[in-house]
Amino acid sequence: MNLSFGSKELTKALIKLGFCADTKHSGTSHIKYCINLSIPGVRPFITVVGSVKRYDPHTASCFISQIREKGFNNKQIEKAFGKK
């Protein structure tokens, strides 16, 4: 999957997939997006750095991999990002 996106697109996609922002920490550029998950060894959150216009391809790929490991498939991810 070849997706190019920034923090705004990523946060919108995470919310569409059912993640919620952890608002406990204010005043930081890093925001945790959590999801109810009970897969052993998999963290139930993704940390997003705010105000990034475009992530480099490696970082974007890492975010996609983190979403996949939480049980989402390519079709769900592409739909959340508005692709296809």
Sequence and secondary structure as in RCSB ss.txt:
>XXXX:A:sequence
MNLSFGSKELTKALIKLGFCADTKHSGTSHIKYCINLSIPGVRPFITVVGSVKRYDPHTASCFISQIREKGFNNK
QIEKAFGKK
>XXXX:A:secstr
      HHHHHHHHHHTT EE TT  S SEEEEE     TT  SEEEEESS S   HHHHHHHHHHHHHTT  HH
HHHHHTT  
